[in-house]
Amino acid sequence: MMSTFLAAQSYQVKGKVISASSNETLIGATLAELNTNNGVITDFEGNFEIRLTQSPTVLSINYIGLKAKEVIVDRNTPFLEIIWRMTLHCLTKL
């Protein structure tokens, strides 16, 4: 008797995070797959590679001082260029 086991297969997405206002890459932006402990940080050229476990899934992108951004990706997204319009997120009164 043969048994078939279907495991969820992870997949890799590569990409780059770029500032829309300056066209410069964002070094140190964090990308995390929601509802997992899976995350990465962009390198010195704004590039990232992340192995995702769900399809579709939501990537949460964060950068110090900026409003967080969420992007939906799936297995058909081999490369993701995130062009981030700078929306400052400031503290007002504590």
PyMOL commands that set and color helices and strands:
alter all, ss='L'
color gray80, all
select strands_A, chain A and resi 11-19+30-33+39-41+47-52+57-62+69-73+79-84
alter strands_A, ss='S'
color yellow, strands_A
deselect
rebuild
show_as cartoon
